[in-house]
């Protein structure tokens, strides 16, 4: 059974930084594209960033480009999202998932809450 576990969220002031982690149980990262998604209060879950199986191709939503960096460590079976220059609009629950390009596939983890105060 595949389980994805997100961590690293928290409360931060605008302009601050956080680093999210996504660890997998029952799934080896290396053969898969992976991605981050977020769901703001009262809104649908949306794509944030994706990385291909080798880590050589990264894609970002326009609203995070230049501020967020996605990476993965296949040896540690962990994916990361480095978030800088955070804005209140970045508030939400962040989820990781396997992806097909930027489309999520498979199950979701429980997510990690990110709250950015103004």
Rosetta blueprint (number, residue, H / E / L):
1 X L
2 X L
3 X E
4 X E
5 X E
6 X E
7 X E
8 X L
9 X L
10 X E
11 X E
12 X E
13 X E
14 X L
15 X L
16 X L
17 X L
18 X E
19 X E
20 X E
21 X E
22 X E
23 X E
24 X E
25 X E
26 X L
27 X L
28 X L
29 X H
30 X H
31 X H
32 X L
33 X E
34 X E
35 X E
36 X E
37 X E
38 X E
39 X E
40 X L
41 X L
42 X L
43 X L
44 X L
45 X E
46 X E
47 X E
48 X E
49 X E
50 X E
51 X E
52 X L
53 X L
54 X L
55 X L
56 X L
57 X L
58 X E
59 X E
60 X E
61 X L
62 X L
63 X L
64 X L
65 X L
66 X L
67 X L
68 X E
69 X E
70 X E
71 X E
72 X E
73 X E
74 X L
75 X L
76 X L
77 X L
78 X E
79 X E
80 X E
81 X E
82 X E
83 X E
84 X L
85 X L
86 X L
87 X L
88 X H
89 X H
90 X H
91 X L
92 X E
93 X E
94 X E
95 X E
96 X E
97 X E
98 X E
99 X E
100 X E
101 X L
102 X L
103 X E
104 X E
105 X E
106 X L
107 X L
108 X L
109 X L
110 X L
111 X L
112 X E
113 X E
114 X E
115 X E
116 X E
117 X E
118 X L
